[in-house]
Amino acid sequence: MRTVNPIRQIVDKLRDEDMNPNKSKLSLSIGDPTVFGNLKTDKMVEEAIIKAVQEGKCNGYAPSMGRDDARKAVATRYSLKNHSVKMSDVVICSGASGALDICIQALCNEGDEILLPQPGFSLYTTLAGSKGIEAKYYNLKSNDAWKVDLEHARSLVTSKTRAILVNNPSNPCGSVYDAAHLKDIINFAEEFKLPIIADEIYADMIFDETEKFIHMAELTDTVPILSVGGIAKQFLVPGYRVGWIIIYDKMGYMNQLRDGIQRLTTLILGANTLVQGALPYIFEKVEPSFYKNLNRSLKESSDYTAERISNIKGLSAIRPQGAMYCMIGIDIDMFDDQINDDVEFSSLLLKEESLIVLPGQCFRMKNFFRVVTCPSKNDLVEAYDRLEQFCARHLRK
């Protein structure tokens, strides 16, 4: 079988039965903002779903490319100054993961290569590998706000390279790229004639209120961009399973690709029709204050995470700028012989403190681990207290 999820290969070794029975289970591993109970979607989202149910017009199959009203709503919301998005540029998918799957399949054949970030979301590897597409991993620089190492990326390009995938804001890093760095990435893509898959599922989830999120397509008229988005994270409804692809292609380079994308959408019978029907109402009725309050809450949790980690010997963190994650570095040399890498660190942390984190190797980044920053403040306090005690016990004497 070619379908392998790197997270499962590692996390399956972190078994619940290995936890400390005297301490309650506390998880900072799940990238689902709803599981902790402190973050709720907006009332207008719930109202939109109820309205769609009561109208009774969303009970059947939708066209494979999505309902017209949903596609038009996405087109209106994500039209840019330099790109007027039409309904025909939008594909509604079963979540952002479904959108990524279609993008990768549309651009790459078996035996082709795709450039993926390292560290990066492990599903990218799974999607590529399941289709016989070779992943080439470009480094993100942990000493420079997780920016793309473009020289390293340049060394990976071959005649088989078909695309580069860029995730901004980043899972697992919590980084947000500025316009200058995004432009550098675009110039790299243009140099090698590579289309960009822009995973922008965390678009607008940035912490600096003086800045506006920059879509990659805002910065180019010549490099074709497949922008992937969805309602999962920004609206706190990952279970609704509605995402999209927006084709930004002013030069028409992807005209032939559009037919391939349409054909790929027929592999499943469309995304959740009920949520598609509710989408225009959601976009219209949810007030800006909802997004602002969510970002402020996540910023507070992320800042607290960075501050606590900075005071724990043997650990270091780069302060997140957006999304809902933080990557934490482990100085392995500072710990005793029981801890030789991030997997052993995470396994022992589970065994002694019943605290679950994701080892960095899940994201191809050894001797780091990822935490989510969306739990309540009380849960974060308890988690970092346990983490601090654990590290203190295992520091090399």
C-alpha positions in Angstrom: 0.0 0.0 0.0 1.3 3.5 -0.9 -1.0 5.3 1.4 0.9 6.0 4.6 0.3 8.8 7.1 3.6 9.6 8.9 1.7 10.9 12.0 0.0 7.6 12.5 3.2 5.7 12.2 4.6 7.7 15.1 1.6 8.5 17.2 0.3 4.9 17.2 3.3 4.2 19.4 2.1 6.7 22.0 -0.6 4.5 23.6 -3.1 5.6 26.2 -2.3 2.5 28.3 1.2 3.9 28.7 -0.1 7.0 30.5 0.4 7.7 34.2 -2.8 6.4 35.8 -2.5 9.0 38.6 -2.8 11.9 36.2 -5.6 12.9 33.9 -5.0 12.8 30.2 -4.1 16.2 28.8 -3.6 16.5 25.0 -1.9 19.3 23.1 -1.8 17.2 20.0 -5.1 17.6 18.1 -5.4 20.2 15.4 -9.1 20.5 16.0 -10.1 23.8 17.8 -13.5 22.4 18.9 -12.3 19.5 21.1 -11.4 21.6 24.1 -14.8 23.2 24.4 -13.6 26.8 24.9 -13.8 28.0 21.3 -17.2 28.1 19.7 -18.4 28.9 16.2 -20.4 32.1 15.7 -24.2 32.0 16.2 -24.7 33.1 12.7 -23.0 29.9 11.4 -25.5 27.8 13.4 -28.3 30.0 12.1 -27.2 29.5 8.6 -27.3 25.8 8.9 -30.7 25.8 10.5 -32.0 28.1 7.8 -30.6 25.8 5.1 -32.3 22.8 6.7 -35.6 24.5 7.1 -35.6 25.7 3.5 -35.3 22.1 2.3 -33.3 22.9 -0.8 -30.0 21.3 0.1 -31.0 17.7 0.7 -29.9 16.3 -2.7 -26.6 16.0 -4.6 -24.9 19.2 -5.7 -22.9 19.5 -8.9 -19.4 17.9 -8.5 -17.8 21.4 -8.8 -20.1 22.7 -6.1 -23.4 24.6 -5.8 -23.5 27.8 -7.9 -24.4 30.0 -4.9 -21.5 28.6 -2.8 -19.0 29.1 -5.6 -20.2 32.7 -6.3 -19.9 33.5 -2.5 -16.3 32.3 -2.5 -15.5 34.2 -5.7 -16.9 37.4 -4.2 -15.1 37.0 -0.9 -11.7 36.2 -2.4 -11.6 38.5 -5.4 -8.4 40.5 -5.1 -7.4 43.9 -6.4 -5.4 42.3 -9.2 -7.6 39.2 -9.6 -11.4 39.4 -10.2 -12.5 35.8 -9.3 -15.4 34.3 -11.2 -17.6 31.4 -10.2 -15.8 29.3 -12.8 -12.5 29.9 -10.9 -13.9 28.2 -7.8 -14.2 24.5 -7.0 -16.0 23.4 -3.8 -14.3 20.4 -2.2 -14.7 18.1 0.7 -12.6 20.1 3.1 -9.3 21.7 2.4 -7.7 18.2 2.5 -10.0 17.2 -0.4 -8.9 20.4 -2.2 -5.2 19.6 -1.7 -5.8 16.1 -3.1 -7.3 17.4 -6.3 -4.6 20.0 -6.7 -1.8 17.5 -6.4 -3.5 15.0 -8.7 -4.2 17.7 -11.3 -0.6 18.9 -11.5 1.3 15.7 -11.1 1.4 12.3 -12.7 2.8 9.1 -11.2 6.6 9.5 -11.2 6.5 13.3 -11.1 7.9 15.3 -8.2 6.4 18.0 -6.0 8.2 20.4 -3.6 6.8 20.2 0.0 7.8 22.2 3.2 9.9 20.6 5.9 8.6 20.8 8.6 5.1 20.5 7.1 1.7 19.0 7.4 2.1 15.2 7.1 -1.0 14.8 4.9 1.0 16.4 2.0 3.3 13.4 2.0 0.3 11.0 2.3 -1.5 12.6 -0.7 1.5 12.6 -2.9 2.8 9.1 -2.0 -0.6 7.5 -2.5 -0.5 8.6 -6.2 3.1 7.6 -6.8 4.3 11.2 -6.8 7.7 11.8 -5.3 7.9 14.4 -2.5 11.0 16.6 -2.4 11.3 18.5 0.9 12.6 22.0 1.0 13.8 23.3 4.4 12.1 25.9 6.5 14.7 27.9 8.6 14.0 27.5 12.3 16.5 30.3 13.0 14.7 32.8 10.7 11.0 32.7 11.5 10.5 29.4 9.5 11.1 31.2 6.2 11.7 29.0 3.1 15.3 28.1 2.4 15.1 29.0 -1.3 18.7 28.0 -2.0 17.9 24.5 -0.7 14.6 24.5 -2.7 16.5 25.4 -5.8 18.8 22.4 -5.4 15.8 20.1 -5.4 14.3 21.1 -8.8 14.6 18.6 -11.6 13.0 18.1 -15.0 10.3 16.1 -13.1 9.3 18.9 -10.7 5.7 19.9 -11.4 4.8 22.3 -8.5 5.7 23.8 -5.2 3.3 23.7 -2.2 3.5 26.7 0.2 1.6 26.7 3.5 1.0 30.1 5.0 0.2 30.6 7.8 1.9 27.4 8.7 0.9 24.2 10.4 3.0 23.2 12.4 5.1 26.3 12.7 2.6 29.1 13.4 4.6 31.4 11.1 3.2 34.1 8.8 5.2 35.3 5.8 5.5 39.0 4.9 5.0 40.3 1.4 8.8 40.4 0.7 9.3 36.7 1.4 6.2 35.7 -0.4 7.5 37.6 -3.4 10.8 35.8 -3.2 9.0 32.5 -3.3 6.9 33.6 -6.3 10.1 34.7 -8.1 11.6 31.3 -7.4 8.4 29.6 -8.9 8.6 31.9 -11.9 12.3 31.1 -12.5 11.5 27.4 -12.7 8.0 27.7 -14.3 6.3 26.0 -11.4 2.7 26.6 -10.4 2.1 27.2 -6.7 -0.3 25.3 -4.5 -1.0 27.9 -1.8 -2.4 26.1 1.3 -4.1 29.1 2.9 -6.6 27.3 5.1 -5.4 29.6 8.0 -5.8 32.8 5.9 -6.6 35.8 8.1 -5.7 33.9 11.3 -2.9 36.3 12.1 -2.1 38.0 15.4 -0.7 41.4 14.4 -3.9 43.6 14.1 -1.9 46.3 12.3 -1.3 43.9 9.4 -3.6 42.3 6.8 -3.1 38.7 5.6 -1.5 38.6 2.2 -2.7 36.0 -0.3 0.0 34.8 -2.6 -2.1 35.7 -5.6 -2.1 39.3 -4.6 1.6 39.5 -5.5 1.7 38.1 -9.0 -0.1 38.3 -12.3 2.1 35.7 -14.0 2.6 32.7 -11.7 -0.5 30.5 -11.7 -1.7 29.8 -8.1 -4.2 27.2 -6.8 -5.3 28.7 -3.5 -6.7 26.2 -1.0 -9.0 27.4 1.7 -12.0 26.4 3.7 -14.3 27.1 6.7 -12.8 24.5 9.1 -10.4 26.6 11.2 -11.5 30.3 10.8 -15.1 29.4 11.6 -14.2 26.6 14.1 -16.2 23.9 12.2 -13.7 21.3 10.9 -16.5 18.7 10.8 -18.5 20.6 8.3 -16.1 19.4 5.5 -16.3 22.3 3.0 -13.2 23.7 1.4 -12.3 25.1 -2.0 -9.8 25.7 -4.7 -9.5 29.1 -6.2 -7.7 29.2 -9.5 -5.8 32.5 -9.9 -4.4 32.4 -13.4 -4.6 35.7 -15.2 -2.3 34.5 -18.0 -4.4 31.4 -18.8 -1.6 28.9 -18.2 -4.1 26.5 -16.4 -6.8 26.5 -19.0 -6.2 22.9 -19.9 -5.8 22.0 -16.3 -9.4 23.1 -15.5 -10.9 20.2 -17.3 -8.7 17.8 -15.3 -9.8 19.4 -12.1 -13.4 19.1 -13.1 -12.9 15.4 -13.8 -11.3 14.8 -10.5 -14.2 16.3 -8.6 -16.4 13.5 -10.0 -14.4 10.9 -8.0 -16.7 11.8 -5.1 -20.3 13.0 -5.2 -19.5 16.5 -4.0 -18.9 18.3 -0.7 -21.5 18.6 2.1 -24.5 20.1 0.2 -26.2 21.5 3.4 -23.1 23.5 4.3 -22.6 24.7 0.8 -26.1 26.1 0.9 -25.4 27.9 4.1 -22.1 29.3 2.9 -23.4 32.6 1.4 -25.3 33.4 4.6 -22.2 32.6 6.7 -20.0 34.9 4.7 -22.6 37.7 4.8 -23.7 37.5 8.4 -20.7 36.7 10.6 -19.3 40.0 11.9 -15.7 41.0 11.8 -15.7 41.0 15.6 -15.9 37.2 15.6 -12.6 36.8 13.7 -10.9 39.5 15.7 -11.9 37.9 19.0 -10.8 34.5 17.8 -7.4 35.8 16.8 -7.0 37.7 20.0 -7.7 34.5 22.0 -5.2 32.5 19.9 -2.6 35.2 20.2 -3.0 35.3 24.0 -2.5 31.5 24.1 0.4 31.5 21.7 2.2 34.3 23.6 1.7 32.5 26.9 3.1 29.3 25.3 6.2 31.1 24.1 6.7 32.8 27.4 6.4 29.6 29.4 8.6 27.6 27.1 11.3 30.3 27.3 11.6 29.7 31.0 11.9 25.9 30.7 15.5 24.7 30.6 16.2 22.5 27.6 13.4 23.9 25.4 13.0 26.8 23.0 10.1 28.2 21.0 9.7 30.6 18.1 6.8 32.9 19.0 3.9 32.1 16.6 2.5 34.8 14.4 -0.7 33.1 13.4 -2.7 29.9 13.1 -3.0 27.7 16.2 0.3 25.8 16.6 3.8 26.2 18.0 6.9 24.2 17.3 9.2 23.7 20.3 12.8 22.8 20.1 14.5 20.2 22.3 18.1 20.6 23.3 18.7 16.9 23.5 22.2 17.3 25.0 20.7 18.9 28.1 18.7 15.8 28.9 19.6 12.4 30.5 20.1 9.2 28.6 16.4 8.3 28.6 15.8 11.0 26.0 17.7 10.7 22.7 15.3 12.3 20.3 11.8 13.9 20.1 9.9 10.6 20.0 11.6 9.4 23.2 10.9 12.8 24.8 7.2 12.6 23.8 6.8 9.0 24.8 8.3 9.5 28.3 6.3 12.7 28.7 3.1 10.7 28.1 4.2 7.9 30.5 5.1 10.2 33.4 2.8 13.2 32.9 -0.1 11.9 30.8 0.6 14.9 28.5 0.4 14.3 24.7 2.4 16.3 22.2 3.3 15.5 18.6 6.9 14.6 18.0 8.6 16.7 15.4 9.4 13.7 13.3 5.6 13.6 12.4 6.5 16.8 10.4 10.0 15.7 9.3 11.6 17.9 12.0 13.7 15.9 14.4 14.1 17.1 18.0 11.1 19.4 18.0 7.6 18.8 19.1 4.3 20.6 18.2 1.7 21.8 20.5 -1.7 23.3 19.7 -2.5 26.7 21.3 -6.3 26.5 21.3 -7.0 24.9 24.7 -8.2 27.0 27.6 -5.8 29.0 29.7 -6.3 26.7 32.6 -5.5 23.7 30.5 -2.4 25.4 29.1 -1.2 26.3 32.6 -1.6 22.7 33.8 0.1 21.4 30.6 3.1 23.6 30.9 3.4 23.0 34.6 3.7 19.3 33.9 6.1 19.9 31.0 8.3 22.1 33.2 8.4 19.4 36.0 9.2 16.7 33.5 12.1 18.6 32.0 13.5 19.5 35.4 13.5 15.8 36.4 15.3 14.8 33.2 18.0 17.5 32.9 21.4 16.0 32.7 23.1 16.3 36.1 
